[in-house]
Amino acid sequence: MGVMKTVDVEGAMALMAKYVNMPSGPWEKSNGDALMAVAAKDFDALGMTVRLRECEKVGAVIEARWGNQSKPLMLIGHMDTVFPQEESKPFAVEGGKASGAGVLDMKGGVAILHAALKCALTRLDPAKHGVVVLLNCDEELGSPESGKWILETAKGSAAALSFEPSRPGGAFVMERKGVRSFRLECGGIRGHSGARYKECASAIQELCQRIAKLYTLRDDERDISISIGVIQGGTAENVVADAAWAKGEYRSFDPEYQEEIRRKIQAICVEPGVPGTTTKLTFGAEHPALAASEQGRALYERARGIGESQGRKLGLERTGGAGDISIAGKAGIPVLDGFGMLGDGAHTLNEYVEIGAIGAQIELAERMIVGVLGEE
């Protein structure tokens, strides 16, 4: 089956360009609020009832509803990116690829969601069927503010589809690692590194020793990963540092492993360290693990069948990446992820989407929405 005539690839491209050209790092609340105000109008134009939920530290959450709200189908997306404003690359098209900050992860996915709904709502009876869209601006942080609304909405929904990028080659995701962030803050005694070093205590030395032990928790056989992503500290090479800090995370598919690693990190951080120093551990935001389910597999089989009718072979994968679909999965409803753009380079400045695949992805999502609601 070819791409449906009603699929608006041009409109999806224009929407994607508009969103990409509005920077929205999750730390930049004003940018996030501005983008969500624009996106709210786009979903309002579909005839949806749109509500903006204000957040304290990040951009607002969009909740857009249509039709009968007795167990609607939930559609999930996020508008924040990993790029601060100074790294935000504008939208560009070259050689069959579209690039720009967040084009793949996942402003392009939101454009597909919108285009698919534009088609699907013309085929659905609002008296019989309902849809709820939830878009947030803090997914890259672990959804610390929006998570409660995701779970609350999922508990009232029949199923959830997420528009994170399709896996390479076109594949869906039914299993995701759980992830939790943490921060280490080390204190020491400052002084001249040559004349007074015997009286000093290096916060950087303390931090490095803790980090070296933390990396021993990596366990490839059990798919447990641990990473320190940011380190800062000190003032000059000839000054013993009295302050240093690091931010990291750990991930696993098994929730029991998550708890095990948390305890081990705590134990490492209370062990005796460099004399004269202190270490403070703080845990941050968390995305739960998403486990495979029979209900989720049924959703995948429906999506796979649509792909076959398009002449595509769409697989199923597990990924170490976290996502908001895992929060929805805690509600016990069927969930499936990967309805977004095809491309590569997520979280890098070389991020891109394959323009030639956009039409098929919109059609897939549109038919999936209509099918799950029982009209195909």
N, C-alpha and C positions, 0 to 999 in steps of 0.2 A: 504493500500500500504506500503510495506517495504522500508527500506532505499535504495536508488539507488546505483547500483554497482559502479558508477563513483564518489560517494562521498568519499573524501579522509580524513577520520577521523584522520588517523595517521599523515598525513601532517599538519592538523590543530593543532593537539596536539604539534607537533614539533615547529610550528610557535608560538603558544601561549607560550610555554616554553621559546623560544628565546626572545620574547618581555618582558615577566615577569621578566626575569633575567637581564634586562637592566633598572635600576631605572630611573624614569622620573617624579619626582615631578614637578609641573608647575613652581616652583620658581628656578629650576635648568636648566638654558638654555642650558648649554653645554651637559648635559645628554639628554635633549630633542632633541637637534640637532643630537646627535649621534644615537639615536634610530630612528629618522625619516629618516636619511640617509640609515640605514639598511632596513627599511620598504619600502623606495622608490625603492630599488632594487627588492624587492619581488613583487611589483606591475608592475615594468618594465618587469619582467619575464613572466607576463601574456600577454605581447604584448601591454600594455597600454603606452600612452605617458605621462610621469611623469614630473611634475614641482614642485620644492621646493620653496615655498614662504618664504623668510626670515622674521623673526619677531625681534623686538627690544629687548624684555625682556624675551621671552619664546622660546621654540623650534619651528622649522620651521613648516609650513603647507604643507601637501602633496596634490596636485591636480593631479589626474590621470584620463586620458580620453581615451575612446575607441570608435571607430565607428563614425557614423553620429551624429554630435553635434547640430543638429537642435532639440531642446527640448529633451535632453537626460534624462534618469532616474538618479536621484542623490542618492548616498549612503553615509551615514554620520557615522563617528566614531571619537573617540578621544583616544589619547595615553598617556595623563598625568594621574597621580593617585594622591590620597590625601596624599600619604606617602613620607616624605623626605627620602633621601638616607639612613640615619642611621636606618630607620624603615622598609626598603624595604626587605620583606621576599622572598627568592628564590622560584622557582617553585618546587612543590613536588606532588607526587601522592600516595594516600593511601586510601584503602577501597572504591574504586569507585568514589573518589573525587580528584580533582586537586585543589591545593591551591597556594597562592603566592600573592604578592602585585599587585593589579590591575587585577587579573586573571578573575574576574567577571565584574568589572567596570573599563575599558571595553576592556582590551587587548584580552580577549577571544572572545569578539564580533567582533573585527577586524579580528581575525583568521577565524571566521565563514564567515565574509564578503569576505575574500580572497578565501576561499575554495568554497563558493557558486559561485563566479565569475569564478573561474577556470572551473567549470562545465558549467555555463550559457553561457559563451562566445563561446563555441563550438557549441551551438544551435542557435546562433543569426547571422544575416547577417549585417556586419559592414556598408554596403551601405544603409541599412534601419533603423538600430537601433543604439542608442548611450547610453553610460554610463559614468558618471563622479563620481569619488570618492573624497571626501574631508575628510582628517584626520587632526586634530589639536592637539596642546599640551597645550591649556589653558582653556579647558572646565570647569575644576574644579574651575577656577577663574571667570567664567562667560563669557569666550571667549572675553576678552577686545580687543585683537589684531586680532583674526581670525573672529570675528563676521561679519565684513564688507564683507569678502570674502564668508562666508556662505550665507549671504543674496543675494549678487551679483550672486553667482552661482545658487541659488534657483530660482531667477527671470528668469533665462534662461533655467530652467528645467521643465519637464512635471509633475514630482511628486518626492517625497523624502521618502526614507526609512532609519530609523536609527537603529543601532545595539547595543543600550544600552541593558542591561540585560532584558530578559523576566521576567515578574512578576511571583511571586511564583505560581507554578502549571502550568505555561504556559499561559501567558496572554499578550495582547498588550496594548499600551498606546496611547490614542488620546487626552487626556487632562493633562496638566502639570501646576503646579503653576508657576507664575512669582516670581522672587526673585531678591532682590537688597541688596548689602552689604553696610555697613557704618562703620565709625571709629570715636570714640570719643577720643579727647586728652584734658586732664585737667591739668592745671598748678596751682601751689600754692606757698606758702612761706615756705621755708625749715628752720628747726631749731631743737634744742634739745626737745625731746618729754616730758621731765619732767621739765626742768629749764626754757624753753622759749616758751612753747606751746601756751601761751596766745598771743604771738606776731606772731604766725605762722598761716598758712592756709593749710589744708590738701587737696592735689589733689585727694587722694584716697577717702576721705569722699565725695568730690564733685562728683567724678565718681560714687560712689555707690548710691548716691541719684538720679542721673540722670538715672542710670540703673533700679532702683526700679520703677521709673515712666514709663520707656519704657516698662517694662513687663506688665503694665496695658493695653497696646494696644492689647494684645492677645485677640482674639475673636473666640472661638470655633464654635459658631453658624454660623459665616460667613467664617469659615475655614481660618482665618487670624492667622498666626504664627509669633512670633518674638523671636529671640534667640541671646544671647551674647555668643560667642564661645571662646573668648580669652580675658584675663585681665592681665595687667602687670603694675607695678608701685612701687615706693619707693626704698629705699636702705638698711634699717635696721629697726628692731622693735623699736628702741629708737630714730628714726629720723622722724620728720613730713615730709611726702612726698611732694616734690614740682613738681612731674610729675607722671602721671598715664594715661593709655590709654586702650581702649577696642575695639574689633572688633565684629560686629554683622551683622545680616541680618533680613529681613522680607519677608514673602511670602503670596500670595493669588492667587486664580483662576481668580478673577475678576480684570481686569486692572484698573478700577475705584477705587477699594479698595487700589491698590498699590499707587496711587497718594494721596489718603486720608491719608494713613499711613505716607507717606513721609512728608506731611504737618504737621502732628501731631508730628512727631519726631523733626522736625525743631522747632516747638513751645515749646516743652519740653526743648530743648537745649538752648533757649534764655530766659527762665524764670530766675528770680533771684535765685542765688545759694548760696553756702557757701561764706561768705564775704572774699575777698582777693584772690579768685580763678577765673580761667577762664575756659571756655569750648569751644572747637572747634569741629564742626561736618563736616565730609567729606563723601560724598556718593561715592561708588565705582561702580564696574561692575554690570551689570544687565542682567538677562535672562528674556525675556518677557513671559507672560502666553500663553499657547496653548489651544485654545478652540476647542471643537468638531465641526466637519463639515460634511455635507452630502458626500462630496468628500472623506474625510478621512474614513467615515463609509463604503464606497464602497470598499476601499482598505482593510479594516478589513474583510469584508464579503468574499473577495477573499482569504485572508489568513486563515480565519476560515474554508473555504471549503477545502483548502489544508490540514489543520490539521485533518479534519474529514476523509479524504482519508487515512491519516496515522493512523487512529484509536485514534486520540487525540481530546479532547474538549478544544479549545483555547478561553479564555474569553477576555473581554475588560475592562480595569480599568482606573481610574484617579489616579494620584499620586501627592504628594506634592514635589517630586523631580523635579528639573529643568533639562533642557537639550537643546542641540543645535537644536533639531528638532523644538523647539519653534521659533528659529530665521528663519529657513526655512519656517515655517508656515506663517510668516509675508509677504511672497511673494505671498500668496493667492493660492498656489498650494496644491494638495492633499498630506497629510503626514501621516505616521504611524510609531510608535516606538515600540521597544521590540523584535527585531529580533536576539538579542544576546544570550548569554549563559543562561541556567537555573542554579540556585544556590542560595546562600544566603550569608549574612554577608558583603555586600558592605560597604566600608569605615571603615572596622574594620580589625584587624589582623587575624581574623578567616574567612575571605572571602574564598569562594570555589565555584567550578562549578561541576555539575553532569556530569561525563564522559559519562554515558550511554545515555544521551540526545543529545550529540553533533551531531551524524549522522542525527537524525531527524531534528535538527535545521538547519543544512547545507542544507538538502534537501528542507526544507520549504523555506529558503531564495532563493535558486536557482530557484525553481519553481515560486516563487513570482516575481523575476526579469524577468524571461522569460515571465510570464503571463502578467505583467503590460506592457511589451513591445509588447504584442499582438501575441506571438508565442505559447501560450498554452490556 
